[in-house]
Amino acid sequence: MFKSGWTSNLEEFVHSSTDEIISGIKNFVDNYSQSQINAWEESIKILQQEAFKIIKENPEFGKYFIILEYLLNYEYRRPDCIILTGSQIFVIEFKSSSNIINSDIDQVSAYARDLKAYHRECQKLPVLPILVPINFKNISTNKNGVIVTEPNSLAKIILINEIKNSPKKYISLEDFFSDDSYNPLPTLVEAARELFFSRKIREIWRARASTDPAVKNITDITEKAARNHTRHLILISGIPGSGKTLTGMRAVHNPILDKLAVPRNNNKPTVPGLYLTGNLPLSEVLQYELSKAGGGGRTFVRHIKSYLDRYIYRSDLIPFEHVLVFDEAQRAFSKEKVSDTHKNWNYNMIASEPELFIRICDRMPDWGVMIGLIGGGQEIHLGEEEGLIQWKNAISGSDFEWIIHCPEELSDIFDGKQNKTIYNSNLNLSSEIRFHLIDQFYEYIELILEGNKQNIAKKLSKELIQPSGNEFDGIKLYITRNLDVAKNYLTLRYEDSPLAKYGIIASSRDKSLPSFGIDNSFQATRNLKRGPWFTESKEHSLSSTQFKQVATEFDCQGLELDMSLLAWGTDLIIENNKWTNLYASRYSPRGSVQPKDPFQMRLNAYRVLLTRGRDGVIIFVPENELLDNTYNYFIDCGFEKLC
């Protein structure tokens, strides 16, 4: 059974009645309206007319396949029409409009992007997105790699592009529709759910190629540790989006741990590996989603504070685990911050988080592996500024001999005679596995946050928005001073993507945003229900897509949206081509630990906020004269005005 409303060759399609085609679509699609039926009828009429022209040009083209309302695996998205030829794939989207709208362009572009990136058969051929506004009267044009054409020119567009490419091999419908043909890269929450319930994750060619070497090395080290009764620290570095979290999750869910675990009280532990995070929102969201799915996620992921409270406060407890993964290891709390966080501990318990975890690993019977995932530039909490040297110091204080495994990029920290260090290039994940978020995006954000780099940033933005060699595979960088325009774009852009997540994010420190309809106050954001905000569908009252609540950098670090609406505050503004923190002198956090560099903390906060969207970001800059230079700066850096 094909996962579509209609599938046939062009010859059969042309000679089928509209009622027959509509009937097939209605039997496949749920919850359609009369306006939707009318839209199908209109697009089918156009497609049949244009298909007739194509066959008239060459009767052999009647063998081409046409697919209507194709259901993309895992996502419930349905492109209006896909035509499979012998040389390429056309993705066609119809809109009842006369104008070219950014949200429409980006929608069909995303269909083409994802088919090219995650559909096994589409990797082999060019994928061309076409937008057909029903009432469009102008000549055909190309916008960001998408061909926009009036209805009567659709056949001409297809024929022109088909002649350019000699037929290679017809894609069989069985291959195109096979269950494993389309496997999009899962979000962090989706990956957690799959790993928790099946102990494996969907086969994704790009992700597996990037993370498999690291996972294999971790497996080899784990087997060696169990065989030789040794203890190992594995540090995995990588750019954002390179699969560090995915690698860590696969490590703790490796089935081999069940065989290698040493029994406690004559029974093997049921959870020999555990993923630990100091990111409370991440922990909450994962536990919410797994509990909602019937998994009770508390044994899958644990917040660092609760784990330490259990094992440090009770020094007689033997850990269930042999493998621990510490997310964002470079942000581990210092001794001073631990003292401030665990106020119920006595003085003898206090140490840095790395030292505490090495103590716990030393209690593991026979062997243990500690895995640290290392990002960079996202230290937004107080007490996170000490860095990786804490891990080296922690191992030096252990009664056991620890072996360190890390990429050579960390040699300046871990070189020395105190410990044995093995350098391994596979432990540095340098490739971006999200097909539509390229490595240069993070370089671009760095240029923006450096200030006074508009010319360089703008050149790079052109490659980001419209990458050479793959024109529709780009980041969306928009800016507006009208909040309703931004909300409307997101609503239209993802109207056919029921699982899409988008919402408003903002700095926790800005004081001006509430007067512009963005309530980022402490009182409002403290009540944010992060689980439903990040995971629930559009109909849910607490979903991010409702635009009712705002998430700050503390809520969204380590988590993603399909696209973010970033409300820019006056706590970080451009003055004389330099960033300025207006509130630096008023930075007075609760607790005894004070920031070493408040300005750097603001830059880090906005670095997090700027990189939360998988598809890109819309920056809303309120009509505040303090922000005029900042608005112009982003435009100079290559952001496109959203009107």
MISE-415668 format. One record per residue (C-alpha): x, y, z. Coordinates in steps of 0.001 Angstrom, whole numbers, padded with zeros to 6 digits, always signed. Each point is the difference from the previous one (the first is absolute). Layout:
% MISE-415668
XYZ;...
//
This chain:
% MISE-415668
+000000+000000+000000;+001535+003288-001108;+000082+002762+002641;-001695+002618-002158;-003409+001220-001072;+000645-000883-003648;+002804-001762-001866;+000093-000868-003696;+001920+000721-003169;-000810+003192-001890;-001906-001865-002706;-002426-001529+002495;-000256+003270+001919;-001040+001976-003089;-002774-002464-000817;-001359-000297+003550;-003006+002004+001141;+000372+002738+002570;-002569-001783+002196;+002053-003212-000043;+003191+001837+000981;-001733+002047+002705;-001581-003168+001393;+003428-001588+000352;+001359+003065+001793;-003000+000212+002350;+000436-003652+000966;+003618+000734+000921;-000149+003422+001684;-001757+000613+003316;-001856+003137+001076;-000335+001741-003359;-002285+002988-000540;-002088+001092-002966;+002548+002718-000734;+002678-002707-000095;-002082-002046-002453;-000414+003081-002180;+003762+000551+000041;+000619-003625-001021;-002460+000294-002879;+001678+003177-001253;+003532-001417+000177;-001028-003326-001605;-001533+001871-002940;+003250+001900-000511;+002144-003121+000372;-002060-001976-002518;+000227+002817-002551;+003744+000312+000441;+000553-003779+000042;-001818-000219-003347;+002454+002554-001447;+002958-002003+001309;-001254-003249-001569;-000781+001781-003259;+003634+001170-000149;+001223-003584+000427;-002356-002985+000540;+002798-001770+001908;-000410+002616+002729;-003363-001596+000760;+001976-002603+001963;+001012+002631+002552;-001617-000452+003401;-002154+002607+001725;-000628-000131+003746;-002557+002175+001785;+000012+000661+003772;+003048-002181+000711;+000306-000617+003754;+003528+000550+001296;+000991-002617+002603;-000009+001119+003655;-001185+003523-000851;-003609+000014-001335;+000999+002569-002629;-001379-000421-003523;+001402+001755-003080;-002805+000749-002461;+001627-001753-002934;+003173-001926-000856;+000903-000998-003559;+002649-002696-000453;+001766+000029-003368;+002951-001942-001238;+002419+002777+000855;-001375+002050+002898;-002748+000610+002550;-002393+002951-000150;-001674+001128+003245;-002997+002214-000771;-002007+002075+002454;-003187+001918-000896;-001188+003121+001820;-003245+001935-000430;+001711+003352-000394;+001354+002389-002578;+003120+001123+001835;+003330-001554+000919;+000022-000414+003776;+003122-000917+001960;-001808-002635+002038;-001172-001770-003186;+003484+000074-001528;+001545-001381+003170;-002605-002739+000329;+000566-001576-003431;+003751+000574+000359;-000067-002014+003222;-001817-002876-001700;+002694-000174-002678;+002767+000368+002564;-001260-002813+002188;-000669-002397-002866;+003523+000582-001269;+001502-000373+003454;-001951-002901+001464;-001664-001973-002805;+002220-002822-001182;-001193+000145-003629;+000040+003787-000236;+003673+000176+000957;+000850-001324-003444;-001816+002591-002108;-000546+003784-000112;-003031+001209+001946;-001669+003144-001360;-002574+001952+002048;-002762+001829-001891;-002533+002412+001495;-003230+000619-001926;-002083+002927+001310;-003357-000654-001706;-000605+003657-000894;+003606+000890-000851;+000149+001909-003309;+003665+000925-000338;+002746-001814-001881;+001716-002868+001780;+002728+000951+002430;+002488-001612+002361;+000075+000966+003670;+002580-001635+002255;+000129-003096-002201;-003788-000357-000295;-001616+000451-003420;-003173+002084+000238;-002290-000353-003004;-003533+000741-001101;-002112-003165-000528;+000077-000103-003815;+003816-000018-000068;+000447-003011+002287;+000425-002516-002845;+002488+002274-001726;+002084+000269+003186;+000042-003774+000447;+000875-000673-003645;+002803+002573-000076;+001601-001465+003096;-000583-003562-001151;+001751+000560-003329;+003050+001334+001883;+000441-003377+001683;+000207-003256-001915;-002115-002773+001581;+002022-002295+002229;-002207-002480+001822;-003670+000030+000803;-000687-000175+003729;-002352-002874+000695;-003022+000838+002112;+000841-002862+002340;+003413+001525+000701;-001379+003507+000372;-002706-001055+002455;+001935-002621+001975;-000254+000410+003775;+003665+000873+000423;+000285+002297-003035;-000610+003282+001838;+001705+000301+003386;+000327+003620+001133;+002523+000885+002667;-001854-000191+003320;-000113+002831+002429;+001653-000566+003353;-003341-000907+001567;-000878-002410-002821;+003416-001670+000226;-000412-000450+003757;-003402-001608-000474;+001242-002411-002668;+003066-001026+001987;-001953-000452+003212;-002578-002351-001482;+002003-001885-002645;+003659+000407+001079;+000745+001104-003552;-000615+003001-002210;-001238+000249-003571;+002612-000471-002705;+001045+003424-001272;+002835-000124-002463;+001437+003417+000817;-000281-000281+003785;+001375-003531+000193;+002982+000851-002168;+000906+002876+002313;-000583-001617+003392;+000710-003706-000587;+003803+000285+000377;-000356+001678+003408;-002619-002523+001142;+002230-002873-001110;+002960+001442+001906;-002142+000391+003116;-001135-003623-000340;+003589-001201-000387;+001152+001982+003046;-002965-001273+002034;+000775-003636-000869;+003657+000553+000878;-000936+001598+003315;-002176-002987+000961;+002591-002517-001167;+002983+001643+001723;-001842+001431+003032;+001051+003550-000809;-001510+003479+000101;-000176+002413-002911;-000940+003616-000648;-001183+000587-003579;-000376+003597-001182;-001933+000644-003213;+000169+003450-001572;-001866+001385-002964;-001732+002923-001592;-003685+000596+000795;-002191-002380-001956;+002751-002556-000627;-001695-002780+001973;+001682+000150+003418;-003252-000529+001865;-001057-002749-002395;+003364-001694+000554;-000388+000226+003771;-003518-001417-000121;+001107-002903-002167;+002838-000692+002448;-002251-000409+003049;-002512-002088-001967;+002581-002342-001484;-001370-003546+000546;+003539-001244+000682;-000130+001661+003433;-002499-002629+001154;+002591-002711-000615;+002941+001873+001505;-001664+001224+003198;+001224-001454+003291;-002826-001368+002241;-001007+001880+003140;-001536-002241+002680;+000066-002905-002487;-002077+001963-002538;+001208+001932-003013;-001062+003670-000041;-002917+000823-002281;+001503+003385-000898;+003759-000446-000502;+000272+003315-001871;-001474+003400+000813;-000140+003357-001759;+000555+002888+002431;-000629+003636-000696;+000293+003194+001989;-002547+001416-002397;-003215-000192+002012;-002237+000978-002962;+001490-002786-002143;-000564-002492+002805;-003573+001195+000513;-000875-000113-003695;+001436-003494-000523;-001683-001372+003093;-003305+001625-000983;+000070-001455-003488;+001048-003497+001101;-002540-000063+002815;-002700+001142-002426;+000965-002865-002308;-000244-002523+002837;+003707-000305+000802;+000305+001813+003308;+003283+001585-001175;+001663+000450+003416;+002322-002948-000562;+001056+001314-003383;+001217+003473+000871;+000749+001506+003374;+000677+003531+001091;+003515+000337+001414;-001076+001615+003250;-002412-002791+000968;+002560-002658-000916;+002703+001614+002120;-002388+000502+002909;-000662-003737-000017;+003548-001327-000293;+002083+002619+001787;-002367+000350+002927;+000000-003817+000314;+003648-001009-000323;-000877-003660+000665;-002115-000384-003172;+001474-001941-002926;-001003+001564-003341;-002166-002086-002287;+001893+001290-003020;+003314-000818-001653;-000273+002737-002633;-000936+003621+000705;-000394+002707-002616;+000479+003583+001197;-001615+002449-002394;+001927+003248-000615;+002992-001122+002062;+001798+003317-000500;-002781+001678+001984;+000354-002142+003139;-000521+001962+003213;+002922+001262+002013;+000447-000855+003685;-001476+003367+001001;-003117-000510-002117;-000465-003545+001327;+000087+001397+003522;-002626+002570-000972;-002221-002593-001714;+000143-002861+002542;-000619+001943+003184;-000953-003122+001977;+003463-001570-000350;+002646+000226+002676;+003385+001571-000727;+001816-003305-000655;-002311-000823-002901;+000731+003171-001956;+002114-000227-003163;-000332+000888-003674;-002484-002045-002030;+002780-001830-001908;+001623-001058+003273;-003345-001181+001384;-000719-002094-003074;+003433-001573-000037;-000595-000947+003656;-003264-001677-001006;+001626-001817-002918;+002699-001241+002386;-002757-001807+001927;-001141-001944-003080;+000959-003675+000378;+002932-001134-002191;-000196+002614-002739;-001478+003309-001056;-000227+002406-002941;-000732+003719+000300;-000901+001725-003278;+000091+003794-000249;-001695+001776-002908;+001686+003317-000745;-001536+002976-001757;+001178+003566+000359;-001007+003594+000547;-003268-000803+001761;+000930+000657+003624;-003078+001884+001132;-000310-001196+003603;+002130+001254+002844;+002718-002417+001067;+000503-001396-003509;+003071+002020-000851;+002772-002238+001400;+000238-002220-003104;+001431-003437-000787;+003047+000292+002252;-002320-001095+002823;-000232-003490-001536;+003766-000365-000132;+000286+001085+003626;-002765-002401+001015;+001737-003006-001546;+003303+000970+001570;-001662-000303+003425;-001404-003503-000603;+001365-003119+001721;-000319-001847-003325;+002004+000368-003182;-002221+001625-002596;+000631-000028-003749;-001096+003092-001933;-001250-000197-003602;-000530+003283-001818;+000602+001790-003319;+003430+001544-000484;-001591+003472+000120;-000075-000425+003800;+003676-000852+000338;+000832+003369+001574;-002213-000996+002937;+000626-003719+000335;+003663-000337-000951;+002215-000864+002940;+001489-002814+002033;-002742-000236+002612;-002353-002093-002186;+000132-002203-003065;-001652+001808-002921;-000942-001607-003323;-000860+002410-002802;-002634-001049-002524;-001242+002144-002895;-003299-001921-000119;-000950+001630+003297;-000253+003407-001677;-003284+000238-001913;+000724+002628-002605;-002800-000606-002504;-003421+001597+000166;-002543-002838-000243;-003076+002183-000286;+000013+000230-003760;-001600+003424-000051;+002148+001579+002710;+003469+000374-001388;+003203+000463+001972;+000390+003602-001113;-003116+001060+001896;+001876-000090+003293;+002918+001883-001501;-002535+002574-001192;-001484+000407+003489;+003491+000464+001425;+000679+002788-002495;-003229+001722+000985;+000811-000193+003701;+003493+001359-000536;-001450+003288-001268;+001470+002186-002739;+000031-002968-002422;-002954+000895-002221;+001822-000309-003323;+001404-003453+000733;-003282-001192+001522;-002053+001189-002972;+002191-001906-002460;-000405-003139+002077;-003763+000504+000335;-000422-000294-003776;+001506-003486+000125;-002127-000869+003015;-003267+001124-001565;+000711-001417-003455;+002857-002530+000130;+001835-000616-003247;-000764-003345-001581;-003194-000476+002014;-001988+003178-000305;-003007-000877+002130;+002005-001433+002887;+000505+003143+002045;-000554+001724+003307;-002871+002476+000262;+001167+003289+001521;-002826+002502+000437;-000426+003190+002001;-003060+002143+000679;-001246+002749+002288;-003559-001303-000141;-000725-002911+002342;-003251-000920-001772;+001827-000322-003331;+002401-002480+001542;-002794-002024+001604;-001971-000048-003256;+003017-001222-001974;+000556-002905+002391;-003670-000964+000022;-000158-000073-003812;+003448-001535-000443;-000886-003028+002118;-003756-000250-000608;+000521-003334-001791;+002486-001260+002605;-002094-001161+002968;+003031-001066+002040;+002018+003182-000595;+001185+001910+003053;+000505+003765+000014;-000350+002654+002646;+001289+003148+001677;+003329+000011+001819;+001723+002906+001735;+002783+000972+002370;-000787-000450+003680;+001782+003270+000886;-001779+002521-002186;-002403+002386+001725;-001620+001705-003010;-001691-002879-001845;-003193-000288+002116;-001106+003439-001241;+000099-001403-003562;-002088-003104+000688;+002861-002338+000940;-000349-000994+003650;+003461-001327+000838;-000287+001007+003640;+001241-002397+002656;-003509-000467+001341;-001354-000984-003427;+002835-002247-001160;+000349-001835+003309;-003466-001452-000639;+000862-001264-003488;-000942-003675-000409;+002975-001002-002115;-001190-003505-000834;-003171+000999-001856;+001568+003254-001272;+002618-001938-001974;-001899-003177-000900;-003753+000522-000248;-001902+000547-003251;-001453+003279-001179;-003395-000698+001554;+001417-000240+003532;-000480+003163+002056;+003548-000203+001418;+001749-000622-003331;+002685+002462-001123;-001974+000475-003224;-002730+001824+001948;+002409+002956+000568;-001415+000350+003517;+003186-000534+002008;+003640+000897-000495;+003002-002269+000494;+003334+001483+001075;+003550-001190-000611;-000284-002054+003191;-003095-001778-001325;+001163-000787-003524;+003699-000805+000331;+000622-003465-001394;-003461-000086-001608;-001219+001006-003433;-002930+001422-001889;-000587-000354-003712;+000209+003785-000118;+000413+002532+002767;-001449+003463+000421;+002690+001831+001943;-001129+003213+001690;+003108+002151+000280;+000333+001982+003210;+001832+003114+001073;+002338-002020+002225;+002319-000476-003000;+000089+002808-002551;+002323+001372-002657;+001680+003318+000717;+002775+001226-002300;+000133-003441-001654;+000640-001666+003352;-002264-002032+002235;-000887+001595+003321;-001695-001532+003038;-002194+002734+001463;-000733-001984+003151;+003516-001136+000895;+000187+002256+003050;-003369-001289+001226;+000885-003685-000281;-000722-001317+003493;-000948-003692-000033;-001238-001805+003046;+002544-002158+001864;+003604+000391+000976;+001594-000680-003413;+000483+003105-002134;+000744+000089-003752;+003604+000489-001019;-001011+001719-003246;-003657+001204-000220;+000484+001283-003546;+001261-003386-001212;-002984-001649+001678;-002311+002239-002066;+001818-000899-003211;-000264-003677+000900;-003718+000387+000718;-000669+001524-003412;+002231-002598-001678;-002325-002633+001422;-003108+001927-001035;+001215+000608-003555;+000641-003697-000657;-003215-001657+001237;-001724-000321-003397;+000645-002982-002271;-001359+001905-003001;+001163+003442+001061;-000984+002989+002100;-002245+003059-000162;+001241+002897+002117;-002665+002357+001274;+001519+003384+000883;-002511+002237+001831;-000497+003615-001050;+002339+001331+002661;+002563+002640-000959;+002590-001812+002115;-000319-002886-002481;+000107+001949-003294;+003730-000579-000498;-000384-003655+000915;-002761-000455-002592;+002117+001620-002715;+003019-002048+001058;-001839-003279-000617;-001131+001201-003418;+003594+000955-000806;+000996-003530+001068;-002368-001546-002541;-003351-000488+001739;-002973+000431-002347;-002837+002356+000923;-003250-001862+000619;-002911+002238-000934;
//
